Amino acid sequence: MDGPLKELVKLEKLTTSKGKATSINDTLDAILLSLHDAKKNLEDSGIVDEETLKQLSQAIEAKKKDVDDRQKEIYSSISRLGKVLDKVNRPLGWESGIDISSELRTQFVELYEILKLLRRQDIGSALEWTKKNRTFLQSRSSPLEFYLHRSQYIRLLLSCHPPDPLPALAYANANLRGFYDDHPIEVNRLMGCIAYLPLSKLQISPYADLASPSLHFELEPLFAKEYCASLGMSRQVPLRVAGDIGGGGALARIEKGRKVMRERKSEWSQTDELPIEIPLPPENRYHSIFACPVSKEQATEQNPPMMMQCGHVIAKDSLHKLSKAGGHFLDIVTCIIA
């Protein structure tokens, strides 16, 4: 890991004020200061001095050359860092003992190529993939294919100045008809928003959400999610999830808990649970957590949630304990829960 760290330090020096050379931000600030001074001098004197303007132009050109040179250094450093990381990644894969088939590699190359195209608002390859995997997507009730067509329809609708909805309507007629049964309200809204063109009017209309850039940006994570699901894999990289959670405070909390337990000379006996609560961001919560309203304990595989006839849910152990007291007592507890 020494190689990547060295390249990262070099890149940091180039992009921050820690380096010996003047940073790009400082150079740009100097240009702005020169322009402000020249403007003030002109306003005060009221005379346009050709020699002063010539010197100012030369100074700006020199600063511009400095910025270009610094940019080249940064791009070169980023390129070197990428190459070093590639060299590290290969041994990491070998040392892990995980056999990644050439077929799986090819599939992930395809995934990243399609994501790059989506970033450029090119949905062609993504649509081709959804058509090949339509049965799988329908089994998951995935809206991916509809959202891709919706994105293209909105782009066509907003691309004409002055507004001309005919190309968008032709696209909708050819591609959105088949989605009406599953998305009737959304298809009707796509048709109704035409009355609020152009974009400036659409943005303050009841259809303002259709003018939001997020409608297009959200296609990338959705496509990645469905593509990985088709391979039986999670969209999130396990190593990154572990790093994000651990580096986000989990390791520090666990270590603090260990120290407290060591001081109190106690041990944690539950091998499948942590002694303290670890807060997680929403994207890392893979299942809900149920706490029994009677025992206040979290449900486990051995003590799962159980639904009673009244609709209330309690832990299995609590249900067994309450049922031993007889049906009348269980009714009273049900009322207390309510």
Buried (B, 14 or more C-beta within 10 A) or exposed (E): EEBBEEBBEBBEBBBEEEBEEBBBEEBBEBBEEBEEEBEEEBEEEEEEEEEBEEEBEEBBEEBEEBBEEBEEBBEEBBEBBEEBBEEEEEEEEEEEEEEEEEEEEEBBEEBEEBBEBBEEEEBEBBBEBBEEBEEEBEEEEBBBBBBBBBBBBBBBBBEBEEBEBEEBBEBBEEBBEEBEEEBEEBBEBBBEBBEBBEEEBBBEBEBEEBBEEEBBEEBBEBBBBBBBBBEEBEBBEEEEBEEBBEEBEBEEBBEEBBEEBEEEEEEEEEEEEEBBEBEBEEEEEEEEEBEBBBBEEEBBEEBEBBEBEEEBBBBBBBBEEBEEEEEEEBEEBBEEBE
